[in-house]
């Protein structure tokens, strides 16, 4: 029986594709791409990379094929700059250390389709953007192995390191669906070849590291003020001028680092020729070279710039960025942990339970975004037999537990499974926003249920000579005074301090070792002598300010920035926690 013409055509096309694949394999040798010898030192490799990336950077080279060449250069450098990947490539012809790649490879790494030629069984590798799926066959047998790794920034697998496993879909998967993802077609039914190869190559290609998904935003003074300054999000910022010699090299390295931490880190660049005032305010002066900074919350409540001075390679920069992710979550021992009953200010509390030895990057990032709205904890857990976990119904890890403002503890979600850092942060953000909304309703309901006499007690009194001893006398540990110079400022302080006193629920109550906290208002126009006890000028230039006064110690701290509820809460909490340095009063304050 003759072979049908259609079958011959299909076979011919397949053989042609294989031939093209093997031919293309000759071009991906990373040593040849960078033009270095196999015995080249890391310094030689780095020099070659910098030279070529500058030459082919898409922003500088608009020639045909420059983008593809630039991607090829970055992929080659990623292999050779990592000693383990380089060793694997030298041994196996593959940086991941998979044997059987000796005859040649086709395509690109991380986000691209592969064909392994040479001796032995043929194997195709496809990526869905998160990990590798392998299809292999020898003789008439076929085997399928699926491994879904996490985002590179999260360390692979489940970014939380939970016991629920590494499947990002949170359960079993259908083989037909997997093939649909791989080949961009329908289910396993019908022809498995129609249009599949082209679709797979297109889909995987767009999910590669340098597909253009990571945008380095041009940052102006306005953008810095609205989107970066104290917004709780970590930024990687390049300060440059058009004359900076290494701008494009740094941008290339930035894209790699931000891609690996996508969702936890954003990227921007500041042209100091156009934004002189911003660069001056940031304290950044430029010579011939551009400078790279992380805008970080790793060491303080407020964001600050930390300069990167390491090697110009993505691995070192990524490590630097990871170290500077927010650190607002407190690491606790689950065996001894109980939610504190009276945390100041009285905010909802959340606890992450995961098998990670350190606070996961995802949790650190989300703690920065909610740093003034929730109090964060995290603990390492490897089973769910702990009494606290059992009582809350935790059956799978990772899990998030929340404590509401009225003291109730709830399981917010367990068995959390995410496919990458960005989607995980998005899911956590939705979860915590829902919990925060629930707490606001609880607080509102509590306030509405209070008798009118109790609500009156929450009004902030005006500090006078007759009530000074009662409000800010020796029995008071900390006296918070809202000093106003206008009716508008008085109204702002009444609203802000009244809200704080209602939220914390500690006015006239003990908060620490029998010490009391009070809130009051003061008219600066009538009490200049009182204010001069703190400041020689009596704060003449300020229309409104907050004074935290400790009568027993004769010491104080002042907050004279824009007064918002969040900033006032932060200031009060910092004073109570001992995070603010206090100054001695010039004399004992006395009201007239």
N, C-alpha and C positions, 0 to 999 in steps of 0.2 A: 504494500500500500504506500502510495507516495505521501510525502510530507506536505501538508497544506501550505500554500503560499503565505498565509497570515502568520503561521508559526515560524516560517523561515525569516520573515521580516522582523518579528519580535526578537528571535535569536540573534539576528544580525545587529539589531539596535543595542541589545544587551552587550554583545561582544565589543561593539564600537565604544560603548560607555566604559567598559573595563579597560580597553586599550587607552582611551583618553585619560582615564583615572591614573593608570600606571605611568603614562607620560607626564602627567601633571605632578606626580609624586616627586619628580626630580627637582622641583622648584621650591620645596618647602624645607630643605635643610637649613636650620637656623644659623649655622656657621656661615653658609654661603650667603644667606640673606643679609647678615651683618658684615660680611666680608672679612671674617676673622679666622684664624687658625684654630684647630681643635685644642691646641695647648694654650690658647689665649688666656691671659689673666682677667680677673673681674674688672680691673681698671681699663684694660684694652677693650673689653666688651662694652663697658659703659661709654667710653669715648666714641666707639663706632655707633652705638645707638644714638647718642646725642647728635652726632654729625648727620646721620641719615634722617632722624625724626625731624630735625630742623629743616632739612632739604625738602622732605615730602609732606610736611604738615599741611593739611587741607586749607588752612587759613592763609598759607603763604604760597602754596603750589596749586594752581588751578588746572594744571595739565591733565590730560587724559591718563587715567590709571594711577594718579597720585594717591587717591583715597585707598585703593586696594594695596598699593605699595606700603603706605603708612600703617595699615592694619597688619600687614605681613611683618613689618619691622618690629611692631610692638609685640606680636605673638612670639617672634624669635627671641626678643629680649626677655620676655617673661620666662621662657624656658631656660635660657643660658644664665640669667641673673640669679636663679634659684639653684643652689648646689644640688639639691636632691633631684629636681626635675632634669637638670643637666646630666647628672650621673645616670638617671634612668634612660634618657635619650641616647647617651653614649653606649649603654649596654643593650637596649632593646629597640632603639629607634622611636621610642615613645616616652614623653616626659612623665606619664603616669605609672611607668614601670610595668606595663602590660606586655608580656612576651608575645612573639608572633608578628612583630611589625618590621621584620628585617628586610622584607622585599620592597617596601615603599608604601607611602601613605598618600591619601588624596584629601584635599580640602583643608580646613582650618581647625583651630582648636577653640574650645569653649563657645558653643553656640553655632557650630557648623557641622555639616555632614562629612563623614569619613568613609574612605574605602581603603582597606589594607590589602596590598598586593603581595607578590612574592610567593615563597613556598608555603605549604600548609593550607589549611582550610580558609576560605574567604570569609571575612567578617565585616559587617557594616555597622557603623556607629552613628547613632543619631542623638541629638540632644533636644530636650524640650525646654531648655532655658534654665533648668535647675540641676540636672544630673545626666548621667549617661544611661542609655538603654542599648543593650547589645543583642544583635540577632546573629546567630551563627548556625552553620550546618555542615555536616560531613556525611557523605554518602546520602542516604535517604532520611537521616534523622535531622531534626531541627530542635534547637533549644532557645529559650527566651529568658533573659535575666534583666531585671529592672532595678535600678538603684537610683533613688531620688535624693540627691544631696541638697542641702540648704544653700542659701546665699553665701558666697565666699566670706562675707563679713561676719556671718554667724557661726562659722566654724564647721559647716557641713552638717548634713542630717537635719533633724529638728533643731532649730535655732535655740530652743529652750533646753535641749538635751533631755527631753522627757522620756518616761518609760513607755509611752504609748507607741514608740517606734518612729521610723523615719518617713513613713508614707505621708506626703503633704496633703493628701485628700481625706485624711481622717478615717479611713476604712478600706475595704476591699476595692478592687478596680476590675472593670470589665475589659477583657483582652481586645474586644472590638473597639472600645473607646480609646484604648492605648494606640491601636493602629490608626484610628481616626486622627489622633493627635500627631502621630508620626508623619502620616502621609497626606494629611489635609483632606481626606476623602470621607467616605461613609464607613459603615461597619465592615466586619470581615466577610459579609456575604457578597456574592457576585465576584466579579473580577478583582483581584488584589493588585493589579498592575496598572489599571487605567489611570493615567495622569498622576500616579502617586509619587514617583521620583522627583518630578519637577516641583510638586507642591511641598514635599519635604525639604528640598533644598532652599526654596524660597522662605518657608516659615522659619527654619532654623537659622538661616542667614540673618534674618532681621532681629534675632535675639542675641546676637553676638556682642562681645564687649565693646566694640567700636562701631556699633550700628547707628550712632548719633543720638541715642536715647538720653545720654547724660549731657545736659546743657550747662555750660559755665556762664552764669548770668552776669551781664554788665551791671555793676553796682554804682548807683549814684548816692548822694547824700540823703535824698528822700527815701530811696529803697533801703538804705542802711538803717534809717530811723524807724521805718514801718515794718520791715520784714526780718531784720537781723538783731538790732539792739534789744537785748533783754527779752527776746521772744521765746527763749527756752530751747532753741534749735541750734545745733552745732553747724558751723559753716567753715569751709576751707576757702580762704581768700587770698588771691594773688594781687599784690600791689605792684604796678609796673608803669613804665612810660613807653611810648612807641620806640624809643631808642634802646630799651632794655635788651641785652643780647640773648638772654636765655628764656625769654617769655614763652616761646612756643614749646620748648622742651618741658618747662614746668607745667604748661597746660596739658600736655600729653600725659605726664605722670599724674596730674590731678585727676584726669578723667578715669584712669585706672583705679585710683584709690576711692574715688567717690562711687564708681560703679560697684566696687566690692562692698561698700557700706551704704548702698542706695536705700534711702528711707530714713537712715539715721544721720546722714550727712548731706549737706548741700554745698554747691560750689559757686563762687562768684569771683569777679576780677574788677579791680579798681584802677582806672587810668588816672594817675596822679597829675598828669598835665591838665586834664579836664576837671578833676575833683580835688583841687589843691586844699580846700578847707577841710574836706573829709580826711585826707592823708595827714594833714597837720594835726587835726583833733585826735586822730588815732596814734600820733607820735611816730609815724612812719616816714622816714626820709630815704630817698633812693640815690644810689650812685649809678654805676653802669649796669648793675644787675637788678633784676626783679627780686621781690621778697615774698615769701609764702608764710601765711599765718593761719592758725586755727582760732576761730572765735568760740571760746569754750566756757563751760560751767563746771569744769572738773574740780576746781579749787575754791569756788566762791558762789554765793547766791546770784551775783550779777555776772554777766558775761564779760570776758576779757580776752585780749589778743595774746596768743602765745606763738612765737616765731619758730618755724621749722628750719633747722640748720643741718639736717642730715644729708645723706647721699640723694641724688636725683633719680631714685628708682621707686616704683610703685609699692614694693613690699615694705620698704622702710617708712614711706609716707603713710601707708595704711596702718602700720603699727603705731605710729605717732598719733594718728587721728583716733584710733581705738582708745589709746591711753587718755585722750582728752574728751571722751564722751562724758555726759553729765554723771554726777555721783550723788544723786539725791536719795537713793535707796539705801537703807541701812541693812547691812548683812547681819542676820540673827541666827541663833541656834534654835532650831525648831523644838528640841527637847526641853528647852527652858522658856520658850517664848509665850507671852500672853500680850494681847493688844493693850497698850497703856490706856487706862480709863480717862485720864485728864490731860490730853496732849494740847499744848497751846500753840497757835490758836486752835480751837476745837474744829478740826477738819475731818472728813472721812479718811479712813486708813485702808490701805490695800497691801496684801502679802502675796508674793509670788513663790510658789513651791516648784522647784525644778531640780534635776539631777546635776546641773552645772556646778562645778567647784567654785566658780566666781560668778558675780552678778552678770547675767547675760547682757550682751550689747543692746539687744532689743528693749530690755527692761530699763537699762540706763537711759536710752534715748527717750523713751516715753515718760520717764520720771522728770526729765528736763521740761517737756512740754506741759506737764501738769504740776510743776514744782510748787506753785502757790495755791493749788486747789486740792491736792491730795497729799497724804503722808505715806511714803513708800517703805516697804520692807521686802526682803527676799531671803530665802533659806534653801539650803541643799537638802533634798529628800530623795530617798531611793525606794521607799515603799509607803503604803498608805495606812499602816497599822497604828500610827500615832493617835492617841485619844482625840486630839483636836480635829484631826482630819476625819476620823470616824464619825464624830458627832455632827460634822457638817456635811457628811455624805460624799466625801472625796473618794472617788473610785479609781481615777486615772490621773497620771501626771503628764505634763505640767498642769498646774491649777492656780487659780487666783481666788483668794478669799478677801472679803471686804468687811470692814466694821463701820456701821453707820454712825451718824452724829448722836443718835439716841442709844448707842451701846450695843446694838444688835449685830451679830456676826453671821454672814451669809457666804455660801459658795457662789461666786459669780460665774465661774466656768471651770470645768476640768477636762482632761484629755485634749488640751489645746494642740492643734496640729496646723502648721503653716508651711507654705512652700518656699518663702524667701523673706528677707528682712523687711522689705517694703510692705508686702501684703500683711505680714505679721504685725507691724506697727499700726497699720490701718485698722486691723481687726481689734487690737488692744485699745486703740483710741476710741473706737465705737463702743466697746465694752465699758470703758471707764467713764465716757461721757454719759452713758445710760445710768451708771451707778451714781455719778455726780448729780444728775437730774433728780434721781430718787431722793437723794439727801437734801436737796434744796426744798423739795416738797415736804419732807419730814420736818425740816427746820421751820418752814412756813406754818405747818399745821401746829407745831409746838407753840409758836408765838401767838397764834390765833386762839389757842386753848387757854392761855394765861388769863387770870382775872385782871380787870383793868387796874387794880391797885398794884399788882405785880409788874404790869407793863409800865406803870408810872415810875417804878423803882429803877427802870432801865434808862430813864432820861438822864442825860449828863448834866450835872449841876455846875453853876458858875462859881468859881473859887473866890471866896471873900475872906475878910479878916475873921468873921464870926465862925465860919465852917472850916477854916484852914487846918486847925488841929485835928478835927475829926477825919478830914479827907486825906491830908498829907502830913499828919503828925508822926510821932515816933512809932505808933502801932502799925503804920503802913510800911510795907517793904518797898513797894514800887508805886509811885504816883505818876500817872500818865496825864500830862497837861497839854491841852490843845490851845495854843496861844493864837488869838486872832486880832487883826487890826481893822477889819471891816465887817459889815453885816453879812456880806457874801461869804467871807471866810468863816464866820461864826456858824452860818448855816451848813457849810461843808463839814466842819468838825462835829457839829451835833449829829449829823447823819452818819458819818464814818465811825465815830467813837461809840455812838449808841448801838450801831450794828455790831461792832466788835464785842461790846459787853454782852449783847444778846447771844452771839455765837459762842463765845467762850464760856458763858454761864458761870463766871467765877467772881463777879463783883461782890465784895463783902465776904467771900468764901476763901478758905485756905487753898493755895495752889502748890505750895512747896514748904514742907517743914513748918507749918503754922504761919507762914507769911501771907500777907494780904496785898491785893492789887486794887487800885482805885483809878477812876477816870474823872476828869474835870475839865472845865473851860476857863480861860483867863483873858480878860480884856487888856491888851498891851498898852492901850492909850491911857488907861487909868492906873496901871501897875508897873511903871517904868523902873521904880526903885527895886521892886521885887525881881525884875528881870536882870537888873544890873548885878545881882548876886551871882548870876550865871555867866553873863557876858558884859564886858566893860561898856560897850555901846548900847546895851539893852536891846540888842537885835533890832536896831532902828530900820535896817534895810529890808526886813522881812515882814510881809503882810500876814503870813501864817507859818507856824512851825510847831512841831511836837517836841515836848521835853519829857524825858523819862528821868524822874528824880527819886533817889533813894535816900530818904531822910535820915535813917540810922547811920548810914555811912557818909553822908554829906557829899555824895557824888552824883553825877548826872551825865546824860547823853542827849544829843539834839539831832532831830531829823528836820531839815529845812528844804527838802525837795518838794516836787509836786505831790500833794497829799491825795492819794486814792485809797480805797478800802484795802486793796491788796498790799500796797506799800506800807500802810499804817500797820496792818496785821504782821507783816514781815518785820518791821522795826520793833514792835512790841515783843514778838516772839524771840527775836535775836537778843534783846535786852534780858528777857527772862531766862534764856538758855545760856547767858554769859558769853555770847558771841560778839558783843559790842564793847569796845573799850570805853570806860567811864572816866570823866575828869572831875577833879575836886571843885566844889563851889568856892567862890572868892570869899563868901561869908554866908552865914545862915540866912536863907530867904525869909523875909517877913512881909506880910501883907498889911497895907495901911487902910 
